[in-house]
Amino acid sequence: MSDGATEAEIEHVIERIREAGYQPHVTRGTQRTIVAAVGSGRRHEIEALQVAPGVDTVVPIAQPFKLVSRQVKPHRSVVNVKGVPIGGDKVVVIAGPCSVESPEQLLSTAQAVKKSGACLLRGGAYKPRTSPYDFQGLGVEALKILQEASKQTGLPVVTEVMSTEDIDLICEYAICSRWGLATCRTSRFCASWQPHASLSFSNEDRRRR
């Protein structure tokens, strides 16, 4: 949309996009608004919006991941995790053991991580394993160890979610949660998945909601 596009003109374009069979996706910036037409529909009707009031230009998006392309969202997405901006101009290092095995192991590692200049501490409380007889992680005990290490070092904690049932529990101890590809392929994850379940990048945001 053009810099001076009114709200009525933006709404008109959104409605026309719906009528053409597409799903509108609106990104509002400080200077202008971008309205993306997502999906498949009648392309010629979208191209005709070039002459609609308030429209600056109509640009086809060639990238396969349209909603995250620079054409739709030209500015970086920056996520603030307890004062650490992820996605900005600085490189953010997240370090720590793959699996939390003991307080001594994690606390010594956390001190080394902080001394090395890393910004966040990671550690696995629950671990995906091929064999059911292998070490599966310490679970809640590991979460408590991670929380204590965070208190002693000031480093925000990142840990992996193995099941949607664990989300609320993990949010009590860790500031940031992550999904792993291996996690999404485990029977425990698939069995617990519900269509309405969601996880924000920052558990701090989830607590606010």
C-alpha positions in Angstrom: 0.0 0.0 0.0 1.1 3.6 -0.5 2.3 5.7 2.4 -0.9 7.7 2.5 -3.3 4.7 2.2 -6.4 5.1 4.4 -7.8 2.4 6.6 -10.8 2.2 4.3 -8.6 1.6 1.2 -6.7 -1.1 3.1 -9.9 -2.9 4.1 -11.1 -2.6 0.5 -8.0 -4.4 -0.8 -8.3 -7.1 2.0 -11.9 -7.8 0.9 -11.0 -8.0 -2.8 -8.3 -10.5 -1.9 -10.8 -12.7 -0.1 -13.2 -12.4 -3.0 -10.4 -13.6 -5.4 -10.0 -16.8 -3.3 -6.9 -15.9 -1.4 -6.2 -15.4 2.3 -5.1 -11.8 3.2 -2.1 -11.4 5.5 -1.5 -7.9 6.8 1.9 -6.5 7.9 1.8 -3.0 9.3 5.1 -1.1 9.3 6.0 2.3 10.6 5.6 3.9 7.1 3.4 1.6 5.1 1.2 -1.5 5.2 1.8 -4.7 3.1 -1.1 -6.9 2.3 -0.1 -10.4 1.1 -2.4 -12.7 -0.8 -1.7 -16.2 0.4 -2.9 -19.4 -1.2 -4.3 -20.1 -4.7 -7.1 -18.2 -6.4 -7.8 -15.9 -9.4 -4.5 -14.3 -10.0 -5.8 -11.8 -12.6 -8.0 -10.2 -9.9 -5.0 -9.6 -7.7 -3.1 -8.1 -10.6 -6.1 -5.8 -11.2 -5.6 -4.3 -7.7 -2.7 -2.3 -9.1 -5.1 0.5 -10.0 -7.1 0.3 -6.8 -7.1 3.4 -4.6 -4.2 3.4 -2.0 -2.2 0.6 -3.8 1.4 1.5 -4.5 2.4 -1.7 -6.4 1.5 -5.4 -6.8 4.5 -7.6 -6.6 4.5 -11.4 -7.3 6.3 -13.3 -4.6 8.4 -16.1 -6.0 9.8 -17.5 -2.7 8.3 -20.8 -1.5 7.9 -19.5 2.0 5.9 -16.4 1.3 5.0 -15.2 4.8 8.6 -15.1 5.9 10.0 -13.6 2.7 11.6 -10.2 2.7 9.0 -9.0 0.2 6.2 -9.5 2.8 8.2 -8.7 5.9 11.2 -6.5 5.0 12.3 -6.1 8.6 13.9 -8.7 10.9 11.9 -10.5 13.5 13.6 -9.9 16.9 12.5 -12.0 19.9 13.5 -10.7 23.3 14.3 -13.6 25.7 14.8 -12.1 29.2 16.8 -9.1 27.8 18.6 -11.1 25.1 17.5 -10.0 21.6 17.5 -13.0 19.2 17.4 -12.1 15.5 19.0 -8.7 15.7 22.4 -7.5 14.5 24.5 -9.4 17.1 25.3 -13.1 17.1 23.6 -14.9 20.0 25.3 -18.1 21.3 23.3 -20.7 23.2 25.4 -23.3 24.8 25.3 -26.1 27.3 25.2 -29.9 27.6 22.9 -32.1 25.5 21.6 -33.7 28.6 21.5 -32.6 32.2 23.0 -35.5 34.2 23.8 -33.9 37.6 24.0 -30.6 39.5 27.8 -30.6 39.5 28.0 -31.3 35.7 25.5 -28.5 34.8 26.7 -25.9 37.2 30.3 -26.2 36.1 29.2 -26.1 32.5 27.0 -23.1 33.1 30.0 -21.2 34.6 32.1 -22.1 31.6 29.3 -21.1 29.2 29.0 -17.7 30.9 32.8 -17.1 31.0 33.0 -17.9 27.3 30.5 -15.1 26.5 27.4 -17.2 25.6 24.0 -15.5 26.2 21.8 -18.4 27.1 22.2 -21.8 28.7 20.7 -24.9 27.1 20.3 -28.4 28.6 18.0 -31.3 28.0 15.7 -32.5 30.8 13.9 -35.0 28.5 15.9 -36.9 25.8 14.6 -38.7 22.8 16.3 -42.2 22.5 16.0 -45.0 20.0 16.0 -47.6 22.7 13.6 -47.4 25.7 16.4 -48.8 27.9 18.7 -45.8 27.2 19.0 -42.7 29.5 15.8 -40.7 29.0 16.8 -37.6 31.0 16.2 -36.6 34.6 12.9 -34.9 33.9 11.7 -32.5 36.6 14.9 -32.9 38.6 16.8 -31.6 35.6 14.5 -28.7 35.2 15.2 -27.8 38.9 18.9 -28.0 38.2 18.6 -25.8 35.2 16.6 -23.2 37.2 19.3 -23.2 39.9 22.1 -22.8 37.3 20.2 -19.8 35.9 19.9 -18.2 39.3 23.6 -18.6 39.9 24.8 -17.4 36.5 22.0 -15.1 35.4 21.8 -17.0 32.1 18.3 -17.6 30.7 17.5 -21.3 30.3 16.5 -23.1 27.0 15.3 -26.7 27.0 13.6 -29.0 24.6 9.9 -30.0 24.8 9.3 -33.7 24.2 5.5 -33.7 24.7 2.8 -31.1 24.7 1.8 -32.4 28.1 5.1 -31.1 29.5 4.7 -27.5 28.3 3.1 -26.0 31.4 5.7 -27.7 33.6 8.6 -26.6 31.6 7.3 -23.0 31.6 7.7 -23.0 35.3 11.4 -23.6 35.1 12.7 -22.5 31.7 12.4 -19.1 30.0 12.6 -20.5 26.5 11.4 -23.8 24.9 12.3 -25.3 21.6 11.0 -28.1 19.3 13.4 -30.5 17.8 13.0 -32.5 14.6 13.7 -35.7 16.5 11.0 -34.7 19.0 8.4 -34.4 16.3 9.1 -37.9 15.2 8.8 -39.6 18.6 5.7 -41.6 19.6 5.4 -39.7 22.8 5.1 -36.4 21.0 2.7 -37.7 18.4 0.5 -39.4 21.0 0.2 -36.1 23.0 -0.3 -33.7 20.1 -3.6 -31.9 19.9 -4.5 -29.6 17.0 -5.1 -26.7 19.4 -1.8 -27.0 21.2 0.7 -24.2 20.6 4.1 -23.1 22.0 5.5 -19.6 21.9 9.2 -19.1 21.4 9.5 -17.3 24.7 7.9 -18.9 27.8 7.8 -15.4 29.3 5.3 -14.4 26.6 3.2 -17.5 27.4 3.1 -16.7 31.1 1.7 -13.2 30.2 -1.1 -14.8 28.2 
